[in-house]
C-alpha cells in the first residue's frame, strides 16, 4: 500500500471523550506505514486545546473524524 499522508490522525468523538490516533513516520525506518500513537482526551475546552497541541507537536497535516451523534 502506498502512503498518501505520512502524518495523519483519526478522532473518535464521544460525548465525554475523544480518542485520537496519530500516525507519524517511523524514525527507525523499519515500518513503512509509520508508527501509531493513541491518546484519549476529554471534551472540555482545555482538553480540546491539549488535543490540538498533541496533534501539532507531531506536525499532523490531515485528520479524519468519526462521531455517531450530533456535534
DSSP file (Angstrom, degrees, kcal/mol; ACC not computed):
  #  RESIDUE AA STRUCTURE BP1 BP2  ACC     N-H-->O    O-->H-N    N-H-->O    O-->H-N    TCO  KAPPA ALPHA  PHI   PSI    X-CA   Y-CA   Z-CA
    1    1 A X              0   0    0      0, 0.0     2,-0.3     0, 0.0     0, 0.0   0.000 360.0 360.0 360.0 137.1    0.0    0.0    0.0
    2    2 A X        -     0   0    0      1,-0.0     2,-0.6    31,-0.0    31,-0.0  -0.633 360.0-122.8 -83.4 139.7    1.3    3.5   -0.9
    3    3 A X        +     0   0    0     -2,-0.3     3,-0.2     1,-0.2    -1,-0.0  -0.736  33.1 172.9 -81.8 119.2    1.5    6.1    1.9
    4    4 A X  S    S+     0   0    0     -2,-0.6     2,-0.5     1,-0.3    -1,-0.2   0.861  75.0  24.5 -93.3 -45.5   -0.6    9.1    0.8
    5    5 A X        -     0   0    0      1,-0.1    -1,-0.3    57,-0.0     3,-0.2  -0.917  64.7-171.7-123.4 102.7   -0.5   11.1    4.0
    6    6 A X  S    S+     0   0    0     -2,-0.5     2,-0.5     1,-0.2    -1,-0.1   0.729  82.3  42.9 -69.7 -20.8    2.6   10.3    6.2
    7    7 A X  S    S+     0   0    0     17,-0.2    54,-2.4    52,-0.1    55,-1.1  -0.859  82.9 132.9-128.2  97.2    1.4   12.4    9.1
    8    8 A X  E     -Ab  23  62A   0     15,-1.2    15,-3.3    -2,-0.5     2,-0.3  -0.868  32.0-156.5-139.7 170.6   -2.3   11.9    9.8
    9    9 A X  E     -Ab  22  63A   0     53,-1.8    55,-2.3    -2,-0.3     2,-0.4  -0.981   8.0-146.2-148.3 157.3   -4.7   11.3   12.6
   10   10 A X  E     -Ab  21  64A   0     11,-2.3    11,-2.3    -2,-0.3     2,-0.4  -0.986  12.9-158.3-125.1 139.3   -8.2    9.8   13.3
   11   11 A X  E     -Ab  20  65A   0     53,-2.8    55,-2.7    -2,-0.4     2,-0.7  -0.971   6.8-161.7-120.2 130.0  -10.5   11.1   16.0
   12   12 A X  E     -Ab  19  66A   0      7,-2.6     7,-2.2    -2,-0.4     2,-0.5  -0.942  22.0-155.3-108.0 109.3  -13.4    9.1   17.5
   13   13 A X  E     +Ab  18  67A   0     53,-3.1    55,-0.5    -2,-0.7    56,-0.3  -0.741  19.5 168.1 -98.1 127.9  -15.6   11.7   19.1
   14   14 A X        -     0   0    0      3,-2.6    -2,-0.0    -2,-0.5    52,-0.0  -0.718  49.6 -96.4-123.1 176.4  -18.0   10.8   22.0
   15   15 A X  S    S+     0   0    0     -2,-0.2     3,-0.1     1,-0.2    28,-0.1   0.894 120.4  17.8 -63.4 -41.0  -20.0   13.0   24.4
   16   16 A X  S    S+     0   0    0      1,-0.1    27,-0.5    26,-0.1     2,-0.3   0.435 127.4  33.1-114.2  -1.6  -17.4   13.0   27.2
   17   17 A X        -     0   0    0     25,-0.2    -3,-2.6    26,-0.1     2,-0.4  -0.992  53.0-150.6-152.9 158.7  -14.2   11.9   25.5
   18   18 A X  E     -AC  13  41A   0     23,-3.0    23,-3.0    -2,-0.3     2,-0.6  -0.998  12.8-156.7-129.0 126.2  -12.2   11.9   22.3
   19   19 A X  E     -AC  12  40A   0     -7,-2.2    -7,-2.6    -2,-0.4     2,-0.4  -0.921  16.3-168.4-103.4 124.8   -9.9    9.1   21.4
   20   20 A X  E     -AC  11  39A   0     19,-3.3    19,-2.6    -2,-0.6     2,-0.5  -0.916  12.8-171.4-117.4 138.9   -7.1   10.2   18.9
   21   21 A X  E     -AC  10  38A   0    -11,-2.3   -11,-2.3    -2,-0.4     2,-0.4  -0.985   9.6-169.2-127.0 119.9   -4.7    8.1   17.0
   22   22 A X  E     -AC   9  37A   0     15,-2.6    15,-2.3    -2,-0.5     2,-0.5  -0.874   9.5-151.4-110.6 144.9   -1.9    9.8   15.1
   23   23 A X  E     +AC   8  36A   0    -15,-3.3   -15,-1.2    -2,-0.4     2,-0.3  -0.962  19.6 174.5-114.9 124.2    0.4    8.1   12.6
   24   24 A X  E     - C   0  35A   0     11,-1.9    11,-3.3    -2,-0.5   -17,-0.2  -0.927  42.1 -84.9-126.8 152.9    3.9    9.5   12.2
   25   25 A X        -     0   0    0     -2,-0.3     2,-0.5     9,-0.2     7,-0.1  -0.281  50.0-107.4 -56.3 139.0    6.8    8.2   10.2
   26   26 A X    >   -     0   0    0      5,-0.7     3,-1.2     1,-0.2    -1,-0.1  -0.568  22.3-147.1 -69.8 119.4    8.8    5.6   12.0
   27   27 A X  T 3  S+     0   0    0     -2,-0.5    -1,-0.2     1,-0.3    -2,-0.1   0.766  98.6  52.0 -62.2 -24.4   12.1    7.2   13.0
   28   28 A X  T 3  S-     0   0    0      3,-0.0    -1,-0.3     1,-0.0    -2,-0.1   0.668 104.0-131.9 -84.6 -15.9   14.0    3.9   12.5
   29   29 A X  S <  S+     0   0    0     -3,-1.2    -2,-0.1     2,-0.2     3,-0.1   0.549  75.7 115.4  78.5   6.8   12.6    3.4    9.0
   30   30 A X        +     0   0    0      1,-0.2     2,-0.7     2,-0.0    -3,-0.0   0.785  68.3  55.0 -80.3 -28.0   11.6   -0.2    9.8
   31   31 A X    >   -     0   0    0      1,-0.2     3,-1.3     2,-0.0    -5,-0.7  -0.904  64.5-168.8-110.4 107.1    7.8    0.4    9.4
   32   32 A X  T 3  S+     0   0    0     -2,-0.7    -1,-0.2     1,-0.3     3,-0.1   0.823  88.0  54.5 -62.8 -31.9    6.9    2.0    6.0
   33   33 A X  T 3  S-     0   0    0      1,-0.2    -1,-0.3    -8,-0.1     2,-0.1   0.556 112.7-119.7 -82.3  -6.4    3.4    2.7    7.1
   34   34 A X    <   -     0   0    0     -3,-1.3     2,-0.5   -11,-0.1    -9,-0.2  -0.307  28.8 -66.8  98.0 177.8    4.5    4.7   10.2
   35   35 A X  E     -C   24   0A   0    -11,-3.3   -11,-1.9    -2,-0.1     2,-0.2  -0.939  42.5-139.1-112.4 124.2    4.1    4.3   14.0
   36   36 A X  E     -C   23   0A   0     -2,-0.5     2,-0.4   -13,-0.2   -13,-0.2  -0.575  15.1-168.7 -82.3 145.3    0.6    4.8   15.6
   37   37 A X  E     -C   22   0A   0    -15,-2.3   -15,-2.6    -2,-0.2     2,-0.4  -0.999   6.8-155.5-132.9 129.7    0.2    6.6   18.9
   38   38 A X  E     +C   21   0A   0     -2,-0.4     2,-0.3   -17,-0.2   -17,-0.2  -0.857  17.3 166.7-111.3 139.4   -3.0    6.6   20.8
   39   39 A X  E     -C   20   0A   0    -19,-2.6   -19,-3.3    -2,-0.4     2,-0.4  -0.993  22.3-143.9-149.4 144.7   -4.2    9.2   23.3
   40   40 A X  E     -C   19   0A   0     -2,-0.3     2,-0.3   -21,-0.2   -21,-0.2  -0.917  19.6-177.6-113.7 140.7   -7.5   10.0   25.0
   41   41 A X  E     -C   18   0A   0    -23,-3.0   -23,-3.0    -2,-0.4     7,-0.1  -0.907  23.2-120.1-131.1 157.0   -8.8   13.5   25.8
   42   42 A X        -     0   0    0     -2,-0.3   -25,-0.2   -25,-0.2     9,-0.1  -0.161  26.5-117.6 -81.1-174.2  -11.8   15.0   27.5
   43   43 A X  S    S+     0   0    0    -27,-0.5   -26,-0.1     4,-0.1     2,-0.1   0.303  74.6 110.3-114.1   7.7  -14.2   17.4   25.7
   44   44 A X  S >> S-     0   0    0    -28,-0.2     4,-2.4     1,-0.1     3,-0.6  -0.424  85.0-102.0 -77.1 161.8  -13.8   20.5   27.8
   45   45 A X  H 3> S+     0   0    0      1,-0.3     4,-2.4     2,-0.2     5,-0.2   0.880 122.2  51.0 -53.7 -45.0  -12.0   23.4   26.2
   46   46 A X  H 3> S+     0   0    0      1,-0.2     4,-1.8     2,-0.2    -1,-0.3   0.859 111.2  49.6 -63.4 -34.0   -8.7   22.8   27.9
   47   47 A X  H <> S+     0   0    0     -3,-0.6     4,-2.2     2,-0.2    -1,-0.2   0.889 109.5  50.4 -71.0 -39.9   -8.8   19.2   26.8
   48   48 A X  H  X S+     0   0    0     -4,-2.4     4,-2.1     2,-0.2    -2,-0.2   0.889 110.7  49.7 -64.5 -38.9   -9.6   20.2   23.2
   49   49 A X  H  X S+     0   0    0     -4,-2.4     4,-2.3    -5,-0.2    -1,-0.2   0.881 109.3  52.2 -66.4 -37.1   -6.6   22.6   23.2
   50   50 A X  H  X S+     0   0    0     -4,-1.8     4,-2.3     2,-0.2    -2,-0.2   0.889 108.6  50.5 -64.7 -38.6   -4.4   19.8   24.6
   51   51 A X  H  X S+     0   0    0     -4,-2.2     4,-2.2     2,-0.2    -2,-0.2   0.897 109.8  50.2 -66.8 -38.9   -5.5   17.5   21.8
   52   52 A X  H  X S+     0   0    0     -4,-2.1     4,-2.6     1,-0.2    -2,-0.2   0.908 111.0  49.1 -63.9 -41.3   -4.7   20.2   19.2
   53   53 A X  H  X S+     0   0    0     -4,-2.3     4,-2.4     2,-0.2    -2,-0.2   0.894 109.9  52.1 -63.4 -40.0   -1.2   20.7   20.8
   54   54 A X  H  X S+     0   0    0     -4,-2.3     4,-0.7     2,-0.2    -2,-0.2   0.895 113.5  43.3 -64.2 -41.3   -0.7   16.9   20.7
   55   55 A X  H ><>S+     0   0    0     -4,-2.2     5,-2.0     1,-0.2     3,-0.7   0.900 114.3  50.0 -70.6 -40.9   -1.5   16.8   17.0
   56   56 A X  H ><5S+     0   0    0     -4,-2.6     3,-2.0     1,-0.2    -2,-0.2   0.867 101.5  62.6 -65.5 -37.2    0.5   19.9   16.2
   57   57 A X  H 3<5S+     0   0    0     -4,-2.4    -1,-0.2     1,-0.3    -2,-0.2   0.779 107.2  44.6 -60.1 -26.7    3.6   18.5   18.1
   58   58 A X  T <<5S-     0   0    0     -3,-0.7    -1,-0.3    -4,-0.7    -2,-0.2   0.299 114.2-118.2 -99.2   8.0    3.7   15.7   15.6
   59   59 A X  T < 5 -     0   0    0     -3,-2.0    -3,-0.2     1,-0.2     2,-0.2   0.883  42.3-171.9  56.5  42.5    3.1   18.0   12.6
   60   60 A X      < -     0   0    0     -5,-2.0   -52,-0.2     1,-0.1    -1,-0.2  -0.466  13.7-178.0 -66.8 132.8   -0.1   16.2   11.7
   61   61 A X        +     0   0    0    -54,-2.4     2,-0.4     1,-0.2   -53,-0.2   0.679  63.1  36.1-106.7 -23.7   -1.4   17.5    8.3
   62   62 A X  E     -b    8   0A   0    -55,-1.1   -53,-1.8   -57,-0.0     2,-0.4  -0.995  59.7-173.0-137.7 139.5   -4.7   15.6    7.9
   63   63 A X  E     -b    9   0A   0     -2,-0.4     2,-0.4   -55,-0.2   -53,-0.2  -0.996   7.3-161.4-133.1 135.9   -7.4   14.5   10.4
   64   64 A X  E     -b   10   0A   0    -55,-2.3   -53,-2.8    -2,-0.4     2,-0.4  -0.934  14.3-157.8-112.2 141.1  -10.4   12.3    9.9
   65   65 A X  E     -b   11   0A   0     -2,-0.4     2,-0.4   -55,-0.2   -53,-0.2  -0.952   8.3-167.9-125.2 139.5  -13.2   12.4   12.5
   66   66 A X  E     +b   12   0A   0    -55,-2.7   -53,-3.1    -2,-0.4     2,-0.3  -0.990  15.3 160.1-125.8 132.5  -15.9    9.9   13.4
   67   67 A X  E     -b   13   0A   0     -2,-0.4   -53,-0.1   -55,-0.2     4,-0.1  -0.974  27.9-162.4-150.6 137.1  -19.0   10.6   15.5
   68   68 A X  S    S+     0   0    0    -55,-0.5     2,-0.1    -2,-0.3   -54,-0.1   0.572  78.4  53.5 -94.6 -10.7  -22.3    8.8   15.8
   69   69 A X  S    S-     0   0    0    -56,-0.3     2,-0.3     1,-0.1   -56,-0.1  -0.401 100.1 -72.6-110.3-171.0  -24.0   11.7   17.5
   70   70 A X              0   0    0     -2,-0.1    -1,-0.1     1,-0.1    -2,-0.1  -0.623 360.0 360.0 -83.2 143.4  -24.6   15.4   16.8
   71   71 A X              0   0    0     -2,-0.3    -1,-0.1    -4,-0.1    -2,-0.0   0.293 360.0 360.0-142.4 360.0  -21.6   17.8   17.1
